[in-house]
Amino acid sequence: MRRVVLLVPLAVLLVGCGGDGGGGGNKESKGAMDCKISGDESKAELATLEDGKTYQVAVKTNKGDFTFKLATDISPCTTASFVGLVRKGFFDGLTFHRIVPGFVIQGGDPAGNGSGGPGYSVVDKPPADTTYDKGVFAMAKTGTDPPGTSGSQFFVVSADGVQLTPDYAILGNVTDGIDVVEKIGRLGDPNDPTGAPTERIVMEKVQVTSS
């Protein structure tokens, strides 16, 4: 089980694998962009995202709903991969398996324990001046993965003042329902180093729209 430890003021968070990358060779994706894929390339179906369009992802959970706007300009490969997974129904039924109050909520792991992913990874190294403010969606990765590596595990920053190095690919920002993110962010035990939620939080449906 591969994990990475993120050190932040007054908190230590174990963030699970971003996505089983490495090992199986690389290929260039076909379509509007060239994205290098590592891992099992047969499992990767990167969506073609149109220039000039805005993409929104709606997340319906058993604790409420929230929406975020994809950062297609900053992370073209990460967002194309995420949309491809959404359209396959990959996230439907998955949980937020790790919650650290005052820090982040984390989900997107099919194994449900921080060790799983889609079987492949892509990379969008974030800008050096990237900050992870409340409402930011970013992709989790292991400590040995290059900056910006992502599979399917993501985290949402649930509080102000979070300090992280710019190593995590930006997926987007919450545009509606930040109160739901904050509510979910309170469903963790600050004294539990594993970050196990105090209640089961399920992503019942994840959908993407464009305009």
Secondary structure, DSSP 8 states (H G I E B T S, - for coil): --EEEEEETTEEEEEE-SS--SSS-EEE--SSS--EEEE-GGG-------TT--EEEEEEETTEEEEEEE-TTT-HHHHHHHHHHHHTTTTTT-BEEEEETTTEEEE--TTSSS----SEEEE----TT----TTEEEE---TTS-TTEESS-EEEE-STT----S-S-EEEEEEE-HHHHHHHHTSB-TT-TT--BSS--BEEEEEEEE-
